[in-house]
Amino acid sequence: MPLVASGRASLETLAALALEQHHVIPADHRAFLHLAQRAAEEPAAAGFFTMLAEGEELAAERLGAFTAACQVDDRRLQAYEPLPGCQAYPAYISWLALNATPTDAVLAVTANFATWGTYCARIAEGLRSHYGFTDEACAFFDFFAEPAPALDRQAEAAVEAGLDSGRLDEKRVYTYGRLLQTYEEMFWTSLPGLT
């Protein structure tokens, strides 16, 4: 990520980032929808994951402009084989969707999103200043970099409800969060040209 932010990553590396996101976004969208369904008895958690799923839909709409700016056409997009290290993060989000209590997943995901948002802000700035990408091409990253106070309030309500009901397990949340951060780092180190 620092190489993208400083303009030292190649266009090919940026293309790989775009191509990987075409696999991450739909996987996360489905996982968040599943978590929302599982949280039927936890309205705040269900609302949080519904908002995340809606956000993934908006992000998917913005991803195309970034992909085009990276000179990736539809043929290349369809032929691309994702990298295992880049897909470990969405695979773990899917694992959480199947195995974690929704409240635990809320806290783990929220902690990781703060890191992701910071990365996206730096990438958007780097894309504009070093690569000459337009606002439209940077909109995918701008979306995740923007503060989301409504989402933060929903997460807080879900965690509060989990604490009040005894459904929140701090030890498990720490483990989930640590693994998400590790898989996030793995994503970046797996992209060609960033290691």
Order of alpha helices (4+ residues) and beta strands (2+ residues): alpha-alpha-alpha-alpha-alpha-alpha-alpha-alpha-alpha
